[in-house]
Amino acid sequence: MARRPDHPVEPLFVDRWSPRSFTAEPVPDAVLLSAFEAARWAPSASNAQPWRFLIARHGDAHWEDFVGLLAPRNALWASRASALIVVLSVLQVERRGEIVANVSHSFDTGAAWTNFAHQALLLGWHTHGIGGFDRAAARERLAVPEDHAVEMIVALGRLGSLDTLHPEFHAGESPSGRRPLDETVFAGRLGLPAFASERNAA
Ligand SMILES: Cc1cc2nc3c(=O)[nH]c(=O)nc-3n(C[C@H](O)[C@H](O)[C@H](O)COP(=O)(O)O)c2cc1C
């Protein structure tokens, strides 16, 4: 079902969704470079840019290692992506000559990943975030140092037809909806309506 925003937004924001049917075709470097470039320009506390990305392209020397990290249910579909990207973040930041904990390392890296996802979509490529994978194995097998967090894996690919997708996922293969804004944005305290239109409706 087509998504309908409740208020005007750039179509990009509702057009991005997370499919599971992918064609497994090779992804051009130009697409990857543009998407990573968009991620690069995300805002971050102290401009620390805590995000780091490890990429495996379908079938390359790293591919089986990356697929092997996925929870079996995710591997059923994500193994047909064109690239898998392990997203890391750096836990510390230098402030005024001192190395301190960066409390927003995950928050800022989340901003970078959505930039990536939106730029990829503008170029005709879909992304699907994956939290269901073995983080300890990722750290060990990909030699991720202790001062980096393992955040998520992103599957990137071209949308395939349903017959490329395991039947288990056919029913869920469409864009999801969202909670309304009046359950999300509040005036000063959780539960207090933020907009006059909501107060009138209550
Ligand atoms: C951090 C993160 C982890 C996720 N983990 C999984 C996952 O393990 N398996 C999966 O099928 N989808 C996963 N997703 C996809 C979400 O379920 C999906 O983004 C959400 O349902 C909203 O749908 P949409 O992206 O199509 O708008 C994850 C998304 C994010 C951002």
The ligand as an ORCA input file, in Angstrom:
! r2SCAN-3c Opt
* xyz 0 1
  C      18.803     -0.609     13.762
  C      17.820     -1.410     12.951
  C      17.778     -2.777     13.105
  C      16.901     -3.550     12.323
  N      16.954     -4.914     12.401
  C      16.244     -5.667     11.530
  C      16.418     -7.069     11.481
  O      17.231     -7.659     12.208
  N      15.690     -7.772     10.574
  C      14.796     -7.175      9.732
  O      14.181     -7.869      8.938
  N      14.604     -5.836      9.755
  C      15.312     -5.065     10.629
  N      15.176     -3.691     10.627
  C      14.198     -3.038      9.736
  C      13.032     -2.441     10.525
  O      12.179     -3.479     10.949
  C      12.307     -1.411      9.651
  O      13.174     -0.334      9.399
  C      11.046     -0.904     10.326
  O      10.103     -1.942     10.434
  C      10.428      0.260      9.578
  O      10.142     -0.114      8.253
  P      10.727      0.668      7.007
  O      12.219      0.738      7.155
  O      10.299     -0.178      5.814
  O      10.122      2.038      6.995
  C      16.014     -2.913     11.416
  C      16.054     -1.508     11.283
  C      16.955     -0.766     12.034
  C      17.001      0.740     11.837
*
